[in-house]
Amino acid sequence: MAQFKEIDDYNFPFEIGVMRDRGAALKFADYLNSIGIKATAKPGFGANYSIFVANESDVSKAKLELLRFGNNPFAKAYNQAAWSQGKTPKRERTISARSGLLSFSMGTYTWSLVSVTSILEVACLVIFVLGLVPSIDHALLAGLSWYSLDQLTSGQVWRVLTPVLLHFGILHLLFNLVMFEAFARPIERHFGAWKLGYIIGAIALVSNILQFMFLQSDLGAGNTIFGGLSGVVYGVIGYMGVLSRRQDLPSDLRLPPGLLLVSAIFIGIGFFLSGIANICHLGGLLMGMALAVLDYKRPLR
């Protein structure tokens, strides 16, 4: 049977139709190849599968064949084409082989070290482990935290972002990593590393600045150190929550119903507890939602 090509495969630029059923998409792609039309099936948005052909001159003929296939998908010619391509179905590939040993898959889930999501997760984990050594912990806090405006005026501008790498307990770290993995990786998989990097950077910048300003105010705690990926996590939840109102959004990008409301409730509860960077959480959530509003009407790429 035909195999799904890599999502970034530009050898088949012309889309001729969409199917809901994976098996039917594979079968039809095999049939097109058997009659001399170079074609492939690719996972599309939502639960759909798109059929692409390599040559523009074959588009009209392929569309006509697609109409015939829709009228009689169980015709003998289609089944024979599928079997002639090989009796053993090959596994879907939605990630480049360039990842090699730096990635692994389990079912429909793929983890790759060569990604913005994984790099940030590994950085948080490594910094936390190194911080278990008292002497190193002091150096990390001194180098990555942001507690004084003088640090910026002296050129240490990285401090507006690096607090997201600091975590103050194993549960704090694990909760953030699990939630970040669940919501950031689908964004990167569909929209790309640059897009996710932009979203993370914008959310981290705004949420950290708001938390710093609050701590420097009369209501804050002065030179208190804050940190954690929580603001970014709430931000990507807010981003996906707003974007989930789109009807053409892929299923794995949709936020579970009610999670955005539950997140807002947890932030509200946090204001009645101590030791929580609530302004950072609230700022991250609102910034993520604002970014999604900007993208809401734009075509999905």
C-alpha positions as YAML, in Angstrom:
chain: A
units: angstrom
residues:
- id: 1
  name: MET
  ca: [0.00, 0.00, 0.00]
- id: 2
  name: ALA
  ca: [1.01, 3.63, -0.35]
- id: 3
  name: GLN
  ca: [2.64, 5.23, 2.62]
- id: 4
  name: PHE
  ca: [2.01, 8.69, 4.00]
- id: 5
  name: LYS
  ca: [4.77, 11.02, 2.94]
- id: 6
  name: GLU
  ca: [6.44, 13.52, 5.21]
- id: 7
  name: ILE
  ca: [4.31, 16.58, 5.84]
- id: 8
  name: ASP
  ca: [7.01, 18.87, 4.44]
- id: 9
  name: ASP
  ca: [7.41, 16.82, 1.21]
- id: 10
  name: TYR
  ca: [7.14, 19.30, -1.67]
- id: 11
  name: ASN
  ca: [7.40, 16.69, -4.42]
- id: 12
  name: PHE
  ca: [3.61, 16.50, -4.50]
- id: 13
  name: PRO
  ca: [2.41, 20.12, -4.49]
- id: 14
  name: PHE
  ca: [-1.03, 19.78, -6.09]
- id: 15
  name: GLU
  ca: [-3.95, 18.79, -3.87]
- id: 16
  name: ILE
  ca: [-6.84, 17.21, -5.76]
- id: 17
  name: GLY
  ca: [-9.16, 16.17, -2.94]
- id: 18
  name: VAL
  ca: [-9.78, 15.17, 0.67]
- id: 19
  name: MET
  ca: [-11.01, 11.92, 2.20]
- id: 20
  name: ARG
  ca: [-12.21, 11.06, 5.67]
- id: 21
  name: ASP
  ca: [-11.03, 7.45, 5.63]
- id: 22
  name: ARG
  ca: [-7.33, 6.58, 5.84]
- id: 23
  name: GLY
  ca: [-7.64, 3.26, 4.04]
- id: 24
  name: ALA
  ca: [-9.58, 4.80, 1.18]
- id: 25
  name: ALA
  ca: [-6.99, 7.55, 0.79]
- id: 26
  name: LEU
  ca: [-4.18, 5.02, 0.60]
- id: 27
  name: LYS
  ca: [-6.10, 2.85, -1.84]
- id: 28
  name: PHE
  ca: [-6.90, 5.74, -4.16]
- id: 29
  name: ALA
  ca: [-3.29, 7.00, -4.11]
- id: 30
  name: ASP
  ca: [-2.13, 3.50, -5.08]
- id: 31
  name: TYR
  ca: [-4.64, 3.44, -7.92]
- id: 32
  name: LEU
  ca: [-3.44, 6.78, -9.30]
- id: 33
  name: ASN
  ca: [0.15, 5.54, -9.26]
- id: 34
  name: SER
  ca: [-0.91, 2.35, -11.04]
- id: 35
  name: ILE
  ca: [-2.35, 4.35, -13.97]
- id: 36
  name: GLY
  ca: [0.73, 6.55, -14.30]
- id: 37
  name: ILE
  ca: [-0.23, 9.52, -12.10]
- id: 38
  name: LYS
  ca: [2.34, 10.14, -9.41]
- id: 39
  name: ALA
  ca: [0.33, 10.64, -6.21]
- id: 40
  name: THR
  ca: [0.52, 10.37, -2.46]
- id: 41
  name: ALA
  ca: [-1.73, 10.62, 0.60]
- id: 42
  name: LYS
  ca: [-0.93, 12.97, 3.45]
- id: 43
  name: PRO
  ca: [-2.61, 13.46, 6.84]
- id: 44
  name: GLY
  ca: [-4.55, 16.70, 6.65]
- id: 45
  name: PHE
  ca: [-6.34, 18.89, 9.15]
- id: 46
  name: GLY
  ca: [-8.65, 17.25, 11.62]
- id: 47
  name: ALA
  ca: [-9.40, 13.65, 10.75]
- id: 48
  name: ASN
  ca: [-9.04, 14.18, 7.00]
- id: 49
  name: TYR
  ca: [-6.50, 12.80, 4.53]
- id: 50
  name: SER
  ca: [-5.49, 14.78, 1.46]
- id: 51
  name: ILE
  ca: [-4.55, 13.39, -1.95]
- id: 52
  name: PHE
  ca: [-1.73, 15.16, -3.79]
- id: 53
  name: VAL
  ca: [-0.26, 14.66, -7.26]
- id: 54
  name: ALA
  ca: [3.20, 15.57, -8.49]
- id: 55
  name: ASN
  ca: [2.36, 17.12, -11.87]
- id: 56
  name: GLU
  ca: [-0.06, 19.93, -12.62]
- id: 57
  name: SER
  ca: [-0.94, 18.30, -15.93]
- id: 58
  name: ASP
  ca: [-2.44, 15.34, -14.02]
- id: 59
  name: VAL
  ca: [-4.72, 17.41, -11.77]
- id: 60
  name: SER
  ca: [-7.82, 17.32, -13.98]
- id: 61
  name: LYS
  ca: [-7.53, 13.60, -14.72]
- id: 62
  name: ALA
  ca: [-6.91, 12.82, -11.03]
- id: 63
  name: LYS
  ca: [-10.00, 14.78, -9.99]
- id: 64
  name: LEU
  ca: [-12.08, 12.88, -12.53]
- id: 65
  name: GLU
  ca: [-10.73, 9.60, -11.17]
- id: 66
  name: LEU
  ca: [-11.61, 10.78, -7.66]
- id: 67
  name: LEU
  ca: [-15.23, 11.27, -8.71]
- id: 68
  name: ARG
  ca: [-15.31, 7.77, -10.14]
- id: 69
  name: PHE
  ca: [-13.74, 6.39, -6.99]
- id: 70
  name: GLY
  ca: [-16.40, 8.09, -4.87]
- id: 71
  name: ASN
  ca: [-19.15, 6.41, -6.85]
- id: 72
  name: ASN
  ca: [-17.67, 2.93, -6.49]
- id: 73
  name: PRO
  ca: [-14.78, 2.76, -3.98]
- id: 74
  name: PHE
  ca: [-14.93, -1.04, -3.75]
- id: 75
  name: ALA
  ca: [-14.31, -1.68, -7.44]
- id: 76
  name: LYS
  ca: [-11.84, -4.46, -8.20]
- id: 77
  name: ALA
  ca: [-9.40, -2.12, -9.95]
- id: 78
  name: TYR
  ca: [-8.76, -0.12, -6.79]
- id: 79
  name: ASN
  ca: [-8.15, -3.16, -4.60]
- id: 80
  name: GLN
  ca: [-5.81, -4.70, -7.18]
- id: 81
  name: ALA
  ca: [-3.79, -1.46, -7.30]
- id: 82
  name: ALA
  ca: [-3.39, -1.43, -3.54]
- id: 83
  name: TRP
  ca: [-2.20, -5.03, -3.41]
- id: 84
  name: SER
  ca: [0.19, -4.59, -6.33]
- id: 85
  name: GLN
  ca: [2.02, -1.88, -4.37]
- id: 86
  name: GLY
  ca: [2.84, -4.33, -1.58]
- id: 87
  name: LYS
  ca: [0.73, -6.37, 0.81]
- id: 88
  name: THR
  ca: [2.23, -5.03, 4.02]
- id: 89
  name: PRO
  ca: [1.06, -1.51, 4.96]
- id: 90
  name: LYS
  ca: [3.91, 0.77, 5.92]
- id: 91
  name: ARG
  ca: [3.79, 2.92, 9.03]
- id: 92
  name: GLU
  ca: [2.79, 6.53, 8.73]
- id: 93
  name: ARG
  ca: [5.62, 9.02, 8.90]
- id: 94
  name: THR
  ca: [4.90, 12.56, 10.01]
- id: 95
  name: ILE
  ca: [8.41, 13.41, 11.17]
- id: 96
  name: SER
  ca: [11.61, 13.67, 9.21]
- id: 97
  name: ALA
  ca: [14.08, 10.82, 9.27]
- id: 98
  name: ARG
  ca: [16.70, 13.44, 10.07]
- id: 99
  name: SER
  ca: [15.71, 13.03, 13.72]
- id: 100
  name: GLY
  ca: [17.15, 9.51, 13.68]
- id: 101
  name: LEU
  ca: [17.90, 8.19, 17.14]
- id: 102
  name: LEU
  ca: [16.86, 11.51, 18.69]
- id: 103
  name: SER
  ca: [13.17, 10.64, 18.47]
- id: 104
  name: PHE
  ca: [10.80, 7.83, 19.31]
- id: 105
  name: SER
  ca: [7.17, 7.07, 18.55]
- id: 106
  name: MET
  ca: [4.41, 5.35, 20.46]
- id: 107
  name: GLY
  ca: [1.22, 4.94, 18.48]
- id: 108
  name: THR
  ca: [0.27, 8.34, 17.08]
- id: 109
  name: TYR
  ca: [2.54, 10.16, 19.54]
- id: 110
  name: THR
  ca: [6.06, 11.19, 18.53]
- id: 111
  name: TRP
  ca: [8.70, 12.77, 20.78]
- id: 112
  name: SER
  ca: [11.69, 14.38, 19.11]
- id: 113
  name: LEU
  ca: [14.66, 16.03, 20.77]
- id: 114
  name: VAL
  ca: [15.12, 18.19, 17.69]
- id: 115
  name: SER
  ca: [12.24, 20.52, 18.57]
- id: 116
  name: VAL
  ca: [11.65, 23.73, 20.50]
- id: 117
  name: THR
  ca: [9.32, 21.88, 22.88]
- id: 118
  name: SER
  ca: [11.91, 19.26, 23.82]
- id: 119
  name: ILE
  ca: [14.82, 21.68, 24.04]
- id: 120
  name: LEU
  ca: [12.97, 23.85, 26.56]
- id: 121
  name: GLU
  ca: [11.86, 20.80, 28.54]
- id: 122
  name: VAL
  ca: [15.38, 19.38, 28.68]
- id: 123
  name: ALA
  ca: [16.79, 22.78, 29.67]
- id: 124
  name: CYS
  ca: [14.35, 23.03, 32.60]
- id: 125
  name: LEU
  ca: [15.15, 19.48, 33.68]
- id: 126
  name: VAL
  ca: [18.94, 19.93, 33.48]
- id: 127
  name: ILE
  ca: [18.84, 23.20, 35.40]
- id: 128
  name: PHE
  ca: [16.69, 21.63, 38.10]
- id: 129
  name: VAL
  ca: [19.04, 18.65, 38.48]
- id: 130
  name: LEU
  ca: [22.10, 20.89, 38.61]
- id: 131
  name: GLY
  ca: [20.32, 23.03, 41.16]
- id: 132
  name: LEU
  ca: [20.26, 20.10, 43.57]
- id: 133
  name: VAL
  ca: [23.94, 20.87, 44.21]
- id: 134
  name: PRO
  ca: [23.93, 23.81, 46.67]
- id: 135
  name: SER
  ca: [26.90, 25.66, 45.19]
- id: 136
  name: ILE
  ca: [25.55, 25.33, 41.64]
- id: 137
  name: ASP
  ca: [22.04, 26.25, 42.76]
- id: 138
  name: HIS
  ca: [23.30, 29.59, 44.06]
- id: 139
  name: ALA
  ca: [25.05, 30.31, 40.76]
- id: 140
  name: LEU
  ca: [21.96, 29.40, 38.71]
- id: 141
  name: LEU
  ca: [19.69, 31.63, 40.78]
- id: 142
  name: ALA
  ca: [22.19, 34.46, 40.56]
- id: 143
  name: GLY
  ca: [22.53, 34.08, 36.79]
- id: 144
  name: LEU
  ca: [18.95, 33.38, 35.69]
- id: 145
  name: SER
  ca: [16.61, 35.11, 38.14]
- id: 146
  name: TRP
  ca: [15.20, 38.64, 37.79]
- id: 147
  name: TYR
  ca: [14.63, 40.64, 40.94]
- id: 148
  name: SER
  ca: [16.06, 44.12, 40.28]
- id: 149
  name: LEU
  ca: [15.72, 46.71, 37.55]
- id: 150
  name: ASP
  ca: [19.44, 47.37, 37.89]
- id: 151
  name: GLN
  ca: [20.07, 43.97, 36.33]
- id: 152
  name: LEU
  ca: [18.51, 45.16, 33.07]
- id: 153
  name: THR
  ca: [20.12, 48.58, 33.05]
- id: 154
  name: SER
  ca: [23.49, 46.86, 33.36]
- id: 155
  name: GLY
  ca: [22.80, 44.87, 30.17]
- id: 156
  name: GLN
  ca: [21.54, 41.57, 31.61]
- id: 157
  name: VAL
  ca: [18.46, 41.56, 29.38]
- id: 158
  name: TRP
  ca: [18.21, 37.77, 29.25]
- id: 159
  name: ARG
  ca: [16.64, 37.89, 32.71]
- id: 160
  name: VAL
  ca: [13.26, 38.91, 31.30]
- id: 161
  name: LEU
  ca: [13.00, 35.37, 29.85]
- id: 162
  name: THR
  ca: [15.22, 33.03, 31.90]
- id: 163
  name: PRO
  ca: [12.99, 32.81, 35.01]
- id: 164
  name: VAL
  ca: [10.90, 30.26, 33.06]
- id: 165
  name: LEU
  ca: [13.84, 27.83, 33.42]
- id: 166
  name: LEU
  ca: [13.83, 27.93, 37.24]
- id: 167
  name: HIS
  ca: [11.73, 25.52, 39.30]
- id: 168
  name: PHE
  ca: [11.52, 25.23, 43.06]
- id: 169
  name: GLY
  ca: [10.43, 21.65, 43.64]
- id: 170
  name: ILE
  ca: [10.02, 18.35, 41.82]
- id: 171
  name: LEU
  ca: [6.22, 18.61, 41.70]
- id: 172
  name: HIS
  ca: [6.47, 22.15, 40.36]
- id: 173
  name: LEU
  ca: [8.78, 20.92, 37.61]
- id: 174
  name: LEU
  ca: [6.88, 17.76, 36.68]
- id: 175
  name: PHE
  ca: [3.49, 19.48, 36.51]
- id: 176
  name: ASN
  ca: [4.85, 22.17, 34.21]
- id: 177
  name: LEU
  ca: [6.69, 19.71, 31.94]
- id: 178
  name: VAL
  ca: [3.68, 17.41, 31.55]
- id: 179
  name: MET
  ca: [1.30, 20.25, 30.77]
- id: 180
  name: PHE
  ca: [3.77, 21.96, 28.44]
- id: 181
  name: GLU
  ca: [4.37, 18.71, 26.53]
- id: 182
  name: ALA
  ca: [0.63, 18.14, 26.15]
- id: 183
  name: PHE
  ca: [-0.15, 21.56, 24.68]
- id: 184
  name: ALA
  ca: [3.05, 22.98, 23.17]
- id: 185
  name: ARG
  ca: [4.05, 20.01, 21.02]
- id: 186
  name: PRO
  ca: [0.84, 19.95, 18.95]
- id: 187
  name: ILE
  ca: [1.33, 23.66, 18.23]
- id: 188
  name: GLU
  ca: [4.87, 23.02, 17.04]
- id: 189
  name: ARG
  ca: [3.86, 19.95, 15.03]
- id: 190
  name: HIS
  ca: [1.22, 21.86, 13.07]
- id: 191
  name: PHE
  ca: [2.53, 25.43, 12.98]
- id: 192
  name: GLY
  ca: [6.29, 24.89, 13.15]
- id: 193
  name: ALA
  ca: [9.20, 25.64, 15.47]
- id: 194
  name: TRP
  ca: [9.42, 29.33, 14.63]
- id: 195
  name: LYS
  ca: [5.75, 29.87, 15.43]
- id: 196
  name: LEU
  ca: [5.98, 28.07, 18.76]
- id: 197
  name: GLY
  ca: [9.18, 29.92, 19.61]
- id: 198
  name: TYR
  ca: [7.45, 33.23, 18.93]
- id: 199
  name: ILE
  ca: [4.45, 32.24, 21.08]
- id: 200
  name: ILE
  ca: [6.64, 31.09, 23.97]
- id: 201
  name: GLY
  ca: [8.86, 34.18, 23.79]
- id: 202
  name: ALA
  ca: [5.94, 36.60, 23.73]
- id: 203
  name: ILE
  ca: [4.14, 34.88, 26.61]
- id: 204
  name: ALA
  ca: [7.29, 34.59, 28.73]
- id: 205
  name: LEU
  ca: [8.20, 38.22, 28.13]
- id: 206
  name: VAL
  ca: [4.81, 39.63, 29.07]
- id: 207
  name: SER
  ca: [4.13, 37.33, 32.02]
- id: 208
  name: ASN
  ca: [7.59, 37.86, 33.55]
- id: 209
  name: ILE
  ca: [7.42, 41.63, 33.16]
- id: 210
  name: LEU
  ca: [4.01, 41.77, 34.83]
- id: 211
  name: GLN
  ca: [5.16, 39.54, 37.70]
- id: 212
  name: PHE
  ca: [8.31, 41.65, 38.17]
- id: 213
  name: MET
  ca: [6.31, 44.90, 38.18]
- id: 214
  name: PHE
  ca: [3.93, 43.47, 40.77]
- id: 215
  name: LEU
  ca: [6.77, 42.37, 43.04]
- id: 216
  name: GLN
  ca: [8.34, 45.82, 42.79]
- id: 217
  name: SER
  ca: [5.06, 47.54, 43.71]
- id: 218
  name: ASP
  ca: [3.83, 48.27, 47.20]
- id: 219
  name: LEU
  ca: [1.73, 45.08, 47.08]
- id: 220
  name: GLY
  ca: [4.69, 42.90, 46.13]
- id: 221
  name: ALA
  ca: [7.49, 41.38, 48.15]
- id: 222
  name: GLY
  ca: [10.42, 43.45, 46.98]
- id: 223
  name: ASN
  ca: [13.41, 41.49, 45.68]
- id: 224
  name: THR
  ca: [11.61, 38.13, 45.68]
- id: 225
  name: ILE
  ca: [12.83, 35.56, 43.16]
- id: 226
  name: PHE
  ca: [10.15, 34.02, 40.96]
- id: 227
  name: GLY
  ca: [10.38, 31.32, 38.32]
- id: 228
  name: GLY
  ca: [8.77, 28.43, 36.52]
- id: 229
  name: LEU
  ca: [7.23, 27.49, 33.18]
- id: 230
  name: SER
  ca: [3.71, 27.93, 34.53]
- id: 231
  name: GLY
  ca: [3.10, 31.30, 32.88]
- id: 232
  name: VAL
  ca: [4.00, 29.83, 29.49]
- id: 233
  name: VAL
  ca: [1.84, 26.75, 30.17]
- id: 234
  name: TYR
  ca: [-1.18, 28.92, 30.97]
- id: 235
  name: GLY
  ca: [-0.34, 30.94, 27.87]
- id: 236
  name: VAL
  ca: [-0.44, 28.00, 25.45]
- id: 237
  name: ILE
  ca: [-3.65, 26.82, 27.11]
- id: 238
  name: GLY
  ca: [-5.14, 30.26, 26.49]
- id: 239
  name: TYR
  ca: [-3.88, 30.22, 22.90]
- id: 240
  name: MET
  ca: [-5.39, 26.82, 22.15]
- id: 241
  name: GLY
  ca: [-8.58, 27.68, 24.05]
- id: 242
  name: VAL
  ca: [-9.38, 30.61, 21.77]
- id: 243
  name: LEU
  ca: [-8.19, 28.90, 18.60]
- id: 244
  name: SER
  ca: [-10.34, 25.85, 19.41]
- id: 245
  name: ARG
  ca: [-13.41, 27.83, 18.35]
- id: 246
  name: ARG
  ca: [-12.29, 27.41, 14.74]
- id: 247
  name: GLN
  ca: [-14.11, 24.68, 12.87]
- id: 248
  name: ASP
  ca: [-11.10, 23.80, 10.68]
- id: 249
  name: LEU
  ca: [-8.68, 23.21, 13.56]
- id: 250
  name: PRO
  ca: [-6.97, 19.78, 13.73]
- id: 251
  name: SER
  ca: [-8.39, 17.58, 16.47]
- id: 252
  name: ASP
  ca: [-5.14, 17.35, 18.44]
- id: 253
  name: LEU
  ca: [-4.97, 21.15, 18.61]
- id: 254
  name: ARG
  ca: [-8.37, 21.45, 20.23]
- id: 255
  name: LEU
  ca: [-8.41, 22.18, 23.93]
- id: 256
  name: PRO
  ca: [-10.50, 19.73, 26.00]
- id: 257
  name: PRO
  ca: [-13.88, 21.36, 26.74]
- id: 258
  name: GLY
  ca: [-13.86, 23.30, 29.99]
- id: 259
  name: LEU
  ca: [-10.09, 23.31, 30.48]
- id: 260
  name: LEU
  ca: [-9.76, 27.04, 29.75]
- id: 261
  name: LEU
  ca: [-12.39, 27.81, 32.39]
- id: 262
  name: VAL
  ca: [-10.76, 25.43, 34.88]
- id: 263
  name: SER
  ca: [-7.40, 27.11, 34.28]
- id: 264
  name: ALA
  ca: [-8.90, 30.53, 35.00]
- id: 265
  name: ILE
  ca: [-10.47, 29.16, 38.20]
- id: 266
  name: PHE
  ca: [-7.13, 27.75, 39.37]
- id: 267
  name: ILE
  ca: [-5.49, 31.11, 38.77]
- id: 268
  name: GLY
  ca: [-8.24, 32.77, 40.83]
- id: 269
  name: ILE
  ca: [-7.74, 30.30, 43.68]
- id: 270
  name: GLY
  ca: [-4.02, 31.03, 43.60]
- id: 271
  name: PHE
  ca: [-4.63, 34.61, 44.71]
- id: 272
  name: PHE
  ca: [-5.80, 33.24, 48.06]
- id: 273
  name: LEU
  ca: [-2.61, 31.20, 48.52]
- id: 274
  name: SER
  ca: [0.95, 32.27, 49.21]
- id: 275
  name: GLY
  ca: [4.13, 31.51, 47.28]
- id: 276
  name: ILE
  ca: [2.45, 31.46, 43.84]
- id: 277
  name: ALA
  ca: [3.31, 33.81, 40.96]
- id: 278
  name: ASN
  ca: [-0.34, 34.56, 40.22]
- id: 279
  name: ILE
  ca: [0.29, 37.67, 38.15]
- id: 280
  name: CYS
  ca: [2.64, 35.66, 35.95]
- id: 281
  name: HIS
  ca: [-0.03, 32.99, 35.46]
- id: 282
  name: LEU
  ca: [-2.75, 35.53, 34.69]
- id: 283
  name: GLY
  ca: [-0.51, 37.51, 32.36]
- id: 284
  name: GLY
  ca: [0.51, 34.34, 30.50]
- id: 285
  name: LEU
  ca: [-3.09, 33.21, 30.04]
- id: 286
  name: LEU
  ca: [-4.23, 36.60, 28.74]
- id: 287
  name: MET
  ca: [-1.23, 36.97, 26.43]
- id: 288
  name: GLY
  ca: [-1.82, 33.52, 24.95]
- id: 289
  name: MET
  ca: [-5.47, 34.39, 24.33]
- id: 290
  name: ALA
  ca: [-4.46, 37.69, 22.72]
- id: 291
  name: LEU
  ca: [-2.06, 35.93, 20.35]
- id: 292
  name: ALA
  ca: [-4.81, 33.50, 19.39]
- id: 293
  name: VAL
  ca: [-7.20, 36.37, 18.64]
- id: 294
  name: LEU
  ca: [-4.61, 37.70, 16.16]
- id: 295
  name: ASP
  ca: [-4.38, 34.26, 14.50]
- id: 296
  name: TYR
  ca: [-8.08, 33.43, 14.67]
- id: 297
  name: LYS
  ca: [-9.01, 34.76, 11.24]
- id: 298
  name: ARG
  ca: [-5.75, 33.85, 9.52]
- id: 299
  name: PRO
  ca: [-5.47, 30.80, 7.22]
- id: 300
  name: LEU
  ca: [-3.95, 27.79, 8.94]
- id: 301
  name: ARG
  ca: [-0.47, 27.01, 7.58]
...
